[in-house]
Structure formats: structure tokens, C-alpha cells
Amino acid sequence: MSNSPAFNLYSADISKKAKQLLSKMTLDEKLGQLSQVCSPGAHIPDYLAESIRQGRISSVINEVDLNVNNALQRIAVEETRLGIPLLIGRDVIHGFKTIFPIPLGQAATWSPEIVEKGARIAAEESSKAGVNWTFAPMIDIARDPRWGRIAESLGEDPHLCSILGAAMVKGFQTDDLSSIGSIAACAKHFAGYGASESGRDYNTANIPENELRNVYLPPFHQAAKVGAASFMASFSDLNGVPATGNRWLLKQVLREEWNYQGVLVSDWESIKELQVHGLSANEKDSAYLAAKAGVDMEMASTCYIDNMAALIAEHQIDEAEVDQMVLNILQMKFALGLFENPFTDPQTLPELVNPSNRNAAKDAAQKSCVLLHNRSRFEQRPVLPIDRESTKRIAVIGPLANDGYEQLGTWIFDGEEKHSVTCLAGLEALANDSTGIVFEPVFANSRDRDTQHFDKALDLVNSADVAIVYLGEESILSGEAHSRANIDLPGAQPELIDYLSQSNTPIVLVVLAGRPLILESLLDKVDSILYAWHPGTMGGLAIAELLFGEASPSGKLPVSFPRVLGQIPIYYAQKNSGRPASEDKYVYIDDVPERAPQTSLGMAATHLDTHFSPLYPFGFGLSYARFEYHEVCISHSEIKLGSAFEVSLIVENKSDVDADEIVQLYIRDLVGSVTRPVKELKGFKRVTVKANSSVPVTFKMHTDDLAFYDICNQLNAESGDFLLGVGADSSLELNIPFKLVK
């Protein structure tokens, strides 16, 4: 099996127009197309206007004033020799004014439709400000929750990330990039950024080529296939060569193997930073290395515009190489329809934060919430949903309960808290008129260590029928450059839970956070845990509907939750090792005999001081309904390579609650030319199952879906024995054997 070529981004007509324009350009005009600059603010200074007139700027980033953007375009198209319009870039990561859950939260929906809808709304709203290019989706595989940018990721799994990343590309771009309200997507960060050592941003990533191809590159390959208009090179050092100057990665893999034809942009000053990495001696060397690697456009810094003419004059770079870089950029501008329609008319686009957009954001938030725990501390029954009829008093506790800004999450440059429905407001909107709601924030923010309000909070909890405690992380604690070495609840929040657990009142913990947090020590102190991520504009109402049972929680974890920090990285698709962990070999530290011989221990791939399993596995999420899986079968027990096959089952809802279930299909390749993971997600479906009824589910598969990069780093499906399982999360048993045969 060979790599399939990328989707053909550009029609012959677009390529022809771009080449004709390129043939008219001077070298200075070409070099100007390689330069992206940051907007200085709400007015156009003389130096910026003059640089545009001189053709020294191709793109402006971070300007969202429509009048300014239209004025910038007017200078570019009316006051330059060739009238080439500008690309206007902005990080529109999970919404523009209507904010959706953070991408990690959107991944918890396991719904390509929801992800696509969120990107579509973000594109329309940002287009209204004159934006035509965004730097999303971020499709770095993220397996270290210490990394701040895990919030911006779609989780730990290549298959889930590939499907959802492609949906986000489609949402931003639609099927016609030139249509009103479409903006160019940018797949980032190519590649391996999510594997930064110790979860520290900008750090080194060392990933063997086989692991890179099997785990970290598939989402990018899928983005290329579905026509992502641009890619962004990563900040990070990948195996000793920073990605921005990595010819193997950018030229061989992206351009040659995948035949990618779109724009390749640097990250913020990452060309300049090649010198800081130690790959180049100066900015001229940095420009040379990035250009030779195939980076078309430089973001923010000026290595290209300052040095490229000299590099050409010295014959280090051929002008034909620059022509190709410029052609890529011009083709994207033509595809966006900017030559025909460079200016934005806001009347052609929907109103910002309109009711339809708010409903979509609420739906996304509701389906992103993951119910992790739901069992009373005092009796064997679930605490959620809350019975509105019998509940006369609710204590609402915590600093995140009434904070419209913090619930929006990281990377929301344009979001405004005035549009938010807070968690407290959501409860007040849905509670019965006879239900009293009392509120105590306790802390000034999530990092606060002041305990002076603990007694007041406990009094309110003791006086209530149920306490809902909203804790977690402020939005600033995740995102770029916001990695954490300790991922417990920050500040004195753990102590607050300890203190409130004295009460006999049921405690529902709602966690708003940008990453998985360490929760194991809290499980016997609360009755329920609903993980809401940072849910966006409509998060408060969405959460309230779940708490009161107007909908059943249906989110599933897109990333494993560790028990303790020392388990990181922990992810479901690990290799088996020669001595895999198992219950019969696991020995807890307190059970180790004194002066015992080393061989008396389990001699397996475990830690002594915690169980080898995650606290919550990938794909996990509880429901108010009770689902059972029946009649799981595969269409053929022996499948010829190159053939299609089906997996079918029945999902039964044995409860009185209508609910969604996310059905997950995993396989294991038992023997390969390189070792394979113990499980791999190969299919998933979100299905609605009415109360006391069942639905059939079918997965249509092909042996190509079981392909992997082999010992020669070639993509192939290999014959041999496999196991398959379908269920509710990645801890399921793989109990259906089948074979691939030649």
C-alpha cells in the first residue's frame, strides 16, 4: 500500500491565474509575499501602510477591526502595482464571539458534526471582522496533561484526532473556500509538538520515525487529504532538527510523499528562533534553512524579507525556489476569492452570537461534559440527576460558579464574558421557583489559598439538600506557555473538598479545566463528578440541564486520566512489553515484604506505589441510562487483504431515560513486523437510544483501516491474527478473533 496523494487543492484555472500573476512580479514583490506582520492596533500607522504599498507584506495577523481590515485591503489592491490582496490571520481556535468548548472538550463529544458546526460558526463570525485565515485545527497528539496546549488539542488518539481535525477543516473552509463566510484552515503544529519533553511548551521532542508515522502524523495526513489550505511548522526541535528547518519532515514527507500543495507558514518567529535552537549561526542562515525546508511564509519575524535577496544573489537559493513559495501563497489567495472580493460586507453574514449560534454552543457544551463518578457516599445510589421537585435548597460553592470569563477557556482573544451564561445563572434559570439557591465563591480565583470562607461554605452546604461545587482551573492556567508540573486542583481547592466532606449533604463536583486533573484522592469525598472542561459561552446552561436531568451526560474522555502524576505519560494504546502488567503480577508498595529478594516481586511493567491502570480510561464516560451491547459479530472471520468487511451489534438502553451512547470499536494486531499497541481505536459512532429500546449499529471497515507503518516505514496492512472488541470505552475486552489473509 502506498501513500495516497493529497486532495487537489487548486483547480487548473486557479493555478493558471497564479502563474500568470507570478510571471509579472519583480523579485521584491515576490519576497513581500513571504512576509506576515502583526497588526499594531486599531489604526494603520504610516510605516505599515507604506510597507503594503511597496509590496513588502503579504499577510497581517491579529487585526479584527473590520474598518481597519478593509482599509488595509484597499491599500493592497488599489495602491500597489499588481493589486494583490492580503491574507488576514487570526487564531479562531474554538469560536470568535460565540465561544464553544475548548478543543479538548469538543473532542469529548466524539462528534464530527458538532466540531464542524463549531468551526463553521467561528468562520462566519470571524469573517464578519475581515478575517480570512485561521490557525486551527491544532491536531498534535497530546499524551501529557502537564502540557498547557493539551487544551487546544483533540486528545491522545490518532484516529479520533484525524476524524475531528478533518471535520474542523471542513467547517472553516466548507466545500468552496471562496464562498462568503469561509476562511482558510491551518493544520498545526507539524509535527510532534505534543510530545515535548516533560510537557513543557516549546521543548524538545524525540520521536522515533516509526512512532512519528504511526501516531503523530496521521491526523496531519488526513488534513492534507481533505484539503486544509495551509500547514504550520512546529516550534519544537524534532529529533535534533527544529521542525521549521527540518527538510525531511517538510520537504520529503509533506511535499513529496503527501504531495501537499498548500501554504506552509512558520509559527511565531520560529524561523528567527532557529538561531536560538543552535541550528543556525544568524538570521541569514535561519532564512536559508527554513526556505530550503519549504516554509513559504514567515510569521512575525523578518529573516526572509531581510536576507532572501542576498541568498539569491549568492546562489545559495535559486529564485525558482522562491517562485514556488510565492505560487503556493498566490494560489491560496485566489482560492479564497480575494482577488474578486477583497473587502468584507458585514451585511452578508449572520449576526454575531445570534440565537442559533448560542444553541449550537450549548449543544456542544452539553455533549462535551463527561460524567466520571455518580455514587452516593452514604448509600449505593446515584446522586445525579437532581430531583427539582424534592430539592428545596441548593448550595452553590466555588470561584468558577459565577465567572463568565473563566468558563470561556484559553485562546479566546475575541470572546466576551458579557455573552456568557454562567453556571450559577444556568441553575437559577432552571430551578423551580420554590427552590432556594445560595452562593459562596470561597476563593478569589482557582489559585487562592485563603481558607477564611470555609466555615461559611460548610454552613451553606449543611443547610442545603444538595451542594454543587464548581472548581478547577482558571483559563490562564492552560494554553500556550502555561504548562504545569503538578496537575492537582490548584490553590486550596483540595482542602475545601476535604472540609466540605464533613457534611452529610450530597456533594456534586463540577470541574472546569483545560486539562485532565489528578482526582483520585477526591473520589471518597464527593458523590458525583461532572467534568465540564472549559465549556464556553453557554456552558452554564448546558451544565445545569445535565444536573437537572433534562439531558443525560454523553461525553467520553478523549484522553486518559492518570491516578497520580508519576504515571504520565499514560494512554490506552500502549505497547504490551515483554512483561505486561496484570493483576496477578501487581504488587503494592505496602505489601512488599521486608528484605524480600528482588525476584519475589511481580517483575512486570508496573509502579509499586499505584495501580497500573489509569483512574479513568480513554473513551470513558457515564450516563443516566444503562446500556448493554449484544450480538457483536464480524462479517468474516477470515478477510482477504484489500477487502471490505463489517462489524455489527445491537445497543440496548435498559433504562427509562433517552440518551446518547458513543459506541467504540477497537482492534489488536497480535503479531506485526513492528510491535503494535494493545488496543487501537478504529471506529466510533454516537447513537441516540430511546428508553427501553435498542438500535442496530454497523461499522463498515476495510483492511486498509488496519494498515500501519512497518519495519521499513512503509504503510501496509499485514496478514495475521487480530482481536476485536466493541464497547463503551477502551477498557473493554477484545474477544472476537479474526484473520487477515493474502
KERO-259906 format. One record per residue (C-alpha): z negated, y negated, x. Coordinates in steps of 0.5 Angstrom, whole numbers, plus 2048, in hexadecimal, padded with zeros to 3 digits. Layout:
% residues N
ZYX/...
***
This chain:
% residues 742
800800800/8027F9803/7FF7F2801/8027EF7FB/8057E87FC/8027E27F9/8047DF7F3/80A7DB7F4/8077D47F3/80D7D07F3/8147D07EF/81A7CF7F3/81B7C87F0/8147C67F3/8167C97FA/81C7C57FA/81A7BF7F8/8147BF7FD/8197C1803/81E7BB801/8187B6801/8157B9808/81C7B880B/81B7B1809/8157B080C/8137AD813/80E7B0818/8097AB816/80A7AC80F/8097B4810/8037B3814/8007AF80E/8017B5809/7FC7B980D/7F67B480C/7F17B4807/7EC7AE807/7E57AD803/7E57A77FE/7E17A2800/7DE7A07F9/7E079C7F2/7E57977F5/7EB7987FA/7EA795801/7F0792805/7F079780A/7F079D805/7F6799801/7FA797808/7F979F80A/7FC7A1804/80279C804/80379E80C/8047A6809/7FD7A880D/7FA7AB807/7FC7B1803/7F57B27FF/7EF7AE7FD/7E97B27FC/7E37B07F7/7E57AB7F3/7E47AC7EC/7E57A57E9/7EC7A57E5/7EE79E7E6/7ED79F7EE/7F17A57EE/7F67A27EA/7F679C7EF/7F77A17F5/7FC7A57F2/80079E7F0/80079C7F8/8027A37FA/8087A47F5/80A79C7F5/8087997FB/80B79F800/8127A0803/8127A77FF/80D7A67FA/8097AD7FB/8037AD7F6/7FC7AF7F8/7F87B57F7/7F17B37F4/7EC7B87F6/7E57B97F3/7E07BF7F3/7E07C17EC/7DC7C77ED/7D97C97E6/7DB7C37E2/7DD7BC7E2/7D97B87DD/7D77BF7D9/7D47C37DD/7D47CA7DD/7CF7CF7E0/7D07D07E8/7D57D57EA/7D07DA7EC/7CD7D97E4/7D57D97E2/7D57E07E6/7CF7E37E2/7D47E27DB/7D97E77DE/7DE7E47DA/7E47E17DD/7E67DE7D6/7DF7DA7D7/7E17D87DE/7E87D67DD/7E67D27D7/7E07CE7DB/7E67CD7E0/7EB7CA7DB/7E67C57D8/7E47C37DF/7EB7C27E1/7EC7BE7DB/7E67B97DB/7E77B87E3/7EF7B77E2/7ED7B17DD/7EA7AE7E3/7F07AF7E7/7EE7B57EB/7F47BA7EC/7F17BF7F1/7EA7C27F2/7E77C67F7/7E57CC7F3/7E47D27F2/7DF7D47F7/7E17DB7F8/7DC7DD7FE/7D97E47FD/7D27E27FD/7CC7E77FF/7C77E3802/7C37DF7FD/7C07DA802/7C77D7803/7C77D17FF/7CE7D27FD/7CD7D87F9/7CC7D47F3/7D37D27F4/7D67D97F5/7D87DE7F0/7D37E37F3/7D37E97F7/7D87EE7F5/7E07ED7F7/7E37F07F0/7DE7EB7EC/7E07E57F0/7E77E77F0/7E87E77E9/7E47E17E7/7E67DD7ED/7ED7DE7EA/7EB7DC7E3/7E87D67E6/7EF7D47EA/7F37D57E3/7EE7D17E0/7EF7CB7E4/7F77CC7E5/7F97CF7DF/8007D27DF/8037CC7E0/8007C77E6/8047C17E3/8017C17DC/7FC7BC7DA/7F57BE7DC/7F77C37E1/7F47C27E8/7F57C67EF/7F07CB7F1/7EE7CC7F8/7EB7D37FA/7E67D27FF/7E37D4804/7E87D8807/7E47DC80A/7DE7E080B/7D97D980A/7D57DD805/7D37E280B/7D07DC80F/7CA7DF813/7C37DE810/7C67DB80A/7C77D480E/7CC7D080C/7D27CE811/7CF7D4815/7D37DA819/7D67E0815/7D77E6819/7DB7EB814/7DF7F1817/7E67F1815/7E67F7810/7E07F480C/7E37ED80C/7E97F0809/7E67F5804/7E07F0802/7E17E9804/7E97E8803/7EB7EB7FC/7E97E57F8/7ED7E07FC/7F37E57FC/7F27E57F4/7F27DE7F4/7F87DE7F8/7FC7E37F3/7FA7DE7ED/7FD7D87F1/7F77D47F3/7FA7CE7F5/7F67CD7FB/7F17D0800/7EC7CD804/7EA7D080B/7E27D180C/7DE7CD810/7DB7D3814/7DC7D781A/7DF7DE818/7DE7E381E/7DE7DE823/7E47D9821/7E37D481B/7E77D5815/7EA7CE816/7ED7D081C/7EE7D881B/7F57DA81C/7F47E181A/7F17DF813/7F57D9811/7FC7DB814/7FC7E2814/7F87E480E/7F97DE80A/8007DC80B/8037E280E/8007E880B/7FF7E5804/8057E0804/8017DB802/8057D4801/8007CF7FE/7FC7CA802/7F67CC807/7F17C6807/7EC7C580C/7E47C580A/7E17BE80B/7E27BC812/7E37C3814/7E97C2819/7E47BD81D/7DF7C281D/7E37C7821/7E07C3827/7D97C4825/7DA7CB824/7DC7CB82B/7E47CE829/7E77C782C/7E67C2831/7E77BC82D/7EA7BA826/7F17BA829/7F07C282B/7ED7C2824/7F37C0820/7F77C5824/7F37CB823/7F37C981B/7FA7C881B/7FC7CE81F/7F87D281A/7FB7CF814/7F77CA811/7FB7C580D/7F77BF80B/7F07BC80F/7EB7BA80A/7E77B480C/7E77B4814/7EE7B1818/7EF7B681D/7F67B781A/7F87B0819/7F67AE820/7F87B4824/7FE7B7821/8047B3823/8017B382A/8017BB82A/8087BB827/80A7B682D/8077BB832/80B7C182F/8047C482D/8067C4826/80D7C5823/80F7C081E/8127C581A/80A7C8819/8087C1816/80E7C1811/80C7C880F/8057C580E/8087BF80A/80C7C3806/8067C7803/8037C1801/8097BE7FE/80A7C47FA/8037C47F7/8047BC7F5/80B7BE7F2/8087C47EE/8027BF7EC/8087BB7E9/8057B57EC/80C7B27EE/80E7B27E7/8077B07E4/8027AD7EA/7FE7A97E5/7F97AB7E0/7F97A97D9/7F27AB7D6/7F47AB7CF/7F87B17D0/7F27B57D2/7EC7B77CE/7E57B37CE/7E07B57D3/7DA7B97D1/7DD7BA7CA/7DA7BF7C5/7DF7C47C6/7DD7C47CE/7D67C47CC/7D77CA7C8/7DA7CE7CE/7D57CB7D3/7D07CE7CE/7D37D57CD/7D47D57D5/7CD7D47D6/7CA7D97D1/7CE7DE7D3/7CC7DD7DA/7C57DE7D9/7C27E47DC/7BC7E87D8/7B87EB7DE/7B27ED7DB/7AF7EE7D4/7A97F27D3/7A27EF7D1/79C7EF7D6/7987F27D1/79C7F77CD/7A27FB7CD/7A77F67C9/7AC7F07CB/7AA7E97CA/7B17E67C9/7B47E47C5/7AE7DF7C2/7AD7E07BA/7AE7D97B8/7AA7DB7B1/7A47DD7B4/7A47D87BA/7A07D27B8/79F7CF7BF/7A37D07C6/7A07CD7CD/7A67CB7D1/7A47CA7D8/7A77C87DF/7AB7C37E2/7B27C67E0/7B17C67D9/7B37BF7D7/7B77BD7DD/7BF7BC7DB/7C17BA7E2/7BE7C07E6/7C17C57E1/7C87C37E3/7C77C67EA/7CB7C57F0/7D27C27F1/7D27BD7EB/7D47B77EE/7D67B47E7/7D17B87E3/7CD7B37DF/7C67B57DC/7C77B17D6/7CB7B67D3/7C67BC7D5/7C27C07CF/7BC7C17D3/7B87C87D2/7B37C47CE/7B87C17CA/7BB7C77C8/7B57CA7C6/7B37C47C2/7BA7C57BE/7B97CC7BC/7B27CD7BB/7AF7CD7B4/7AC7C67B1/7A67CA7B1/7A57CC7B8/7A27C77BD/7A57C67C4/7A07C47C9/7A37C27D0/7A07C17D7/7A47C17DD/79E7C27E2/7A37C07E8/7A77BA7EA/7AC7BF7ED/7AD7C67EF/7AA7C57F6/7A47C27F3/79D7C57F6/7997C17F2/7947C57ED/7917C07E9/7947C17E3/7937C97E3/78D7C87DE/7917C47D9/7967C97D9/7927CF7D8/78E7CC7D2/7957CB7CF/7977D27D0/7917D47CE/7927D07C7/7997D37C6/79C7D97C3/7A17DA7C9/7A27D67D0/7A97D47D2/7A87D27DA/7AE7CF7DD/7AE7D07E4/7B37D17EA/7B77CC7EF/7B97C57EE/7C07C57EF/7C07C27F6/7BD7C87F9/7C37CC7F9/7CA7CA7FA/7CE7C8801/7C97C7807/7C37C9802/7C17D0805/7BA7D3804/7B67D7809/7B27D9803/7B47DA7FC/7AE7DB7F8/7AC7D67F3/7AB7CF7F7/7A57CB7F7/79F7CD7F3/7A37D17ED/7A17D87EF/79A7D57EF/79B7D27E8/79D7D97E5/7977DC7E8/7937D77E5/7967D87DE/7967DF7DE/78F7DF7DD/7917DD7D6/7927E37D0/7977DE7CE/79E7E27CF/7A27DE7D5/7A97DD7D5/7AC7DB7DC/7B37D87DB/7B67D77E3/7BA7D17E4/7BD7D27EB/7C37D27F0/7C27D97F3/7BE7DF7F2/7B77DE7F3/7B17E37F5/7AE7E57EF/7AA7EC7F0/7A37E97F0/7A47E67E9/7A67EC7E5/79F7EE7E3/79D7E67E2/7A27E57DC/7A57E87D6/7AC7E67D7/7B17E37DC/7B87E07DA/7BC7DE7E0/7C07D87DE/7C37D57E5/7C47CE7E4/7C87CE7DD/7CB7C77DD/7CC7C27D7/7CA7C77D1/7C57CB7D5/7BF7C97D1/7C27CB7CA/7C57D27CD/7BF7D47CF/7BB7D27C9/7C07D67C5/7BE7DC7C9/7B77DB7C9/7B77DB7C1/7BC7E17C1/7C27DD7BE/7C67E17C3/7C47E77C8/7C47E67CF/7CA7E97D2/7CB7E67D9/7CB7EB7DF/7C97EA7E6/7CF7E87EB/7CA7E97F1/7C57EE7F3/7BD7EB7F2/7B97ED7F8/7B27EF7F8/7B07EC7FE/7B37E7803/7B47EC808/7B97F1804/7BE7EB805/7C47ED805/7C37F27FF/7C97F37FB/7CC7F97F7/7D27FB7FB/7CE7FD801/7D1803805/7CD80A805/7CB80A80C/7CA811810/7C281180D/7C380D806/7BC80B802/7BA80F7FD/7B38107F9/7B18177FD/7B2813804/7AF80D802/7A880C805/7A4805803/7A0802809/799803806/79B80B805/79D80C80D/797810810/79380D816/79680F81D/79B813819/7A181681D/7A881281C/7AB818819/7A6818813/7AA812810/7B081280C/7B5811811/7B980D80C/7BC80680C/7B6803808/7B17FE80A/7AA80080A/7A77FA806/7AB7FA800/7B07FF7FC/7B77FF7FE/7BA7FD7F7/7BB7F67F5/7B67F37F0/7BC7F27EB/7C37F57ED/7CA7F27ED/7CC7F37E5/7C57F37E2/7C37EF7DC/7BF7F17D6/7C17F07CF/7BD7EF7C8/7C27F57C6/7C17FC7C8/7C87FF7CB/7CA8067CC/7D08097D0/7D480F7CD/7DA8137CE/7DB8107D5/7E28147D8/7E78137DC/7EE8157DA/7F08197E0/7EB81D7E5/7F181D7EA/7F58177EB/7FB8167EF/7FC8107F4/80080B7F1/7FE80D7E9/7FA8097E4/7F480C7E0/7EF80A7DB/7E780B7DA/7E580A7D3/7DE80A7D0/7DA8087CA/7D58037CA/7D08037C4/7CB7FE7C2/7C58027C0/7C17FB7BD/7C17F67B7/7C47F17BC/7CB7EF7BD/7CC7EE7C5/7D17EE7CA/7D17F37D0/7D47F37D6/7D77FA7D8/7D87FB7DF/7DC8017E3/7DA8037EA/7DD8087EF/7DB80B7F5/7E180E7FA/7DD8137FD/7E1814804/7E580F807/7E980D80E/7E380880E/7DC80980A/7DC806803/7D78037FF/7D28077FB/7D58037F5/7DB7FE7F3/7DC7FB7ED/7E37FC7EB/7E37FA7E3/7DF7F67DE/7DF7F47D7/7DB7EF7D3/7DB7F27CC/7D77F07C5/7D47F67C2/7D17F47BB/7CA7F77B9/7CA7FF7B8/7D18007B9/7D68027BF/7DC8007C3/7E18037C7/7E28017CE/7E88027D2/7EA8017DA/7F18017DC/7F18037E3/7F68047E9/7F58087EF/7F78017F3/7F07FF7F0/7ED8047F5/7F08017FB/7EC7FF801/7EE7FC808/7EE80380C/7EC804813/7F3801815/7F17FB811/7F77FD80C/7F67FC805/7F6803802/7F48087FD/7F280F800/7F28157FD/7EB8197FC/7E581A7F7/7E28147F3/7DC8137EF/7DC80E7E9/7D780B7E4/7D78067DE/7D08037DC/7CC7FC7DB/7CB7FB7E3/7CC7FD7EA/7C68027EA/7CA8077E5/7CB80E7E7/7D28107EA/7D38167E6/7DB8177E5/7DE81A7EA/7E68197EB/7EB81A7F1/7F18167F4/7F681B7F6/7FD81A7F9/
***
